[in-house]
């Protein structure tokens, strides 16, 4: 069995007064790492690194907001009735799938609507920062053990209470490391725009769907958790993204109308 990191990892308060949470520190590190790696990938592929970095800020900010709303609305709706202001407590509860949807909305607004550039091209760069950054985010979840699963005798069970239990944050962190390795191994493979984010979505969705069966009793709809429905939608979105990327690549370029030469002036 593994030890409960929540009881081991302690950060002393700043100036002895301001509390510092390990989760927040690790998420902050993940954001910085993701920001720098996305900029580097954009530059390496001939994109504007500053534009990519600005778009990633919008992606992350909108992603965090929607992640919190999805968490509260679908997993803890009773908290809204108790105190509607919980919708504004963005630090309290996050949904990974809500973050994906929000990030997509933020990226679409910034790149496609505001800056009028290819969302697919910049999504290919951002994913190279998002995946490594996600490792730190899930490491934060592992440290605070905020995704406990069912009791288990599995050797990777974490004992934070009376019985050892699955730690879904730990499992997802380990799988994200694998996905990041696959992503960077294929960094030179660019068959069409949107290939890399589409591939990550397709590889992530089925594993996330399966992991939700290890959750403790959770709110379900027709026998499935919100996360499982989201996993199905993500898998479908990954297929659609890759199909659209292939279509964009194979679409014939628009021919410019032939320019007619001005007629020569006739002499009198």
Protein Blocks (a to p, Z undefined) as FASTA:
>chain_A
ZZdfklmmccddehhlaccdfklmmmmmmmmmmmmmmmmmmmmnopafklmmmmmmmmmm
mmmmmmmmmmmmmmmmmlmmmommlmmmmmgopafklmmmmmmmmmmmmmmmmnopafkl
mmmmmmmmmmmmmmmmmmmmmmnopaccdddfbfkbccfbfbdcddfklmmmmmmmmmmm
mmmmmmmpcfbghklmmmmmmmmmmmmmmmmmmpccdddeehiafklmmmmmmmmmmmmm
mmmmmmmmmpccddddddddddddddZZ
